């Protein structure tokens, strides 16, 4: 997809354009009628199509070919040429999606300006498609915790349907990754995945961004809904969508058609809709900030994406994954994660979830020594202030307690942290802290922490509760 296809019923014209373009270093193919044009398109898509609007002895005229190309291959820019050009023909061609319009006899300099601009547009569109494919290929879900396995089990079920999915969970927990996983494993995997960041689009521009625009001076500008045709449209943080736009999206969900801003012709689309939110939508509905009808249309299959603190067992694997990704994409050092660093990461608070973990790993790789393992001392704490080696910084409450009470408070907090780290698994906790399981039970009981086996989880997983 790197050459230019020239379609004109006048042999001298098409050969002249071909010679000019080849002198400029472009590869070309020539067609004299619609049949030859469609056969050439079938054989290999060009980077750019130069198309005469009037074609003698052809089954289709230029406008018919233009419609077919924009319907089947919207990424290919089409430049219309005509010896009978007038403003009505130009407007008609632009409305049907033509990239530009040139009138015969044409100026060679003007022709080359349009061609170079069109080829650049073609290149950018191909790069954009390549990036989208890579993003979909990168929809890799990592983890082995119970919460993670539950999530993947739910996602695997919804990939087999075309139902609308509502992903809920805290910011940074991986809702977009979950949406891409659904897309990549569905029957629409080869079609577009278009992300709509509802929080970052200015409210007054939302409808133009989604539905596109039609005007005489600018022609047709497709919106994100058209770009997603045949694939998935993902509404990220859908609670931030303006109320006025919500009612129009509701109509799209009902009949899969819409009008471009300033347009009069209905645009038909085939879309799967996935949405996400970190807010309580029921509260948003009660506050009249979100439409109940839209909520029920979007929330056909609700899926909860767990926070990082709910899947602490996955933190070492995720950290190692990010080290590899950052090495490949940014050239940062490929370092091993030490056991003490992994343990520390599992005990930290993660209000920013998986996104925050990636940022911490990136910071360590940028600022740390490129050689050797990543140590616990390199992991930035919540205050980002490095502690002196061998010194434990006490909280204000513990620092004012008598020794016996402070020791009990520390042991209680330490053991609860380790138990949470290992997802409630007493055997793994005992092994890590260096105690017999029975001794750990006695210690927990003496500290007022009660344990009891969870149903259906086996003997090694136990319910922990403060007494």
PyMOL commands that set and color helices and strands:
alter all, ss='L'
color gray80, all
select helices_A, chain A and resi 11-23+34-43+62-72+87-95+108-137+146-159+175-184+203-211+224-227+238-240+243-255+281-286+292-298+308-330+339-347+353-367+376-378+396-399+403-421+426-433+437-446
alter helices_A, ss='H'
color red, helices_A
select strands_A, chain A and resi 4-7+28-31+48-52+77-82+100-103+165-168+193-197+213-215+219-221+232-236+257-259+266-268+272-277+301-304+449-453+462-466
alter strands_A, ss='S'
color yellow, strands_A
deselect
rebuild
show_as cartoon
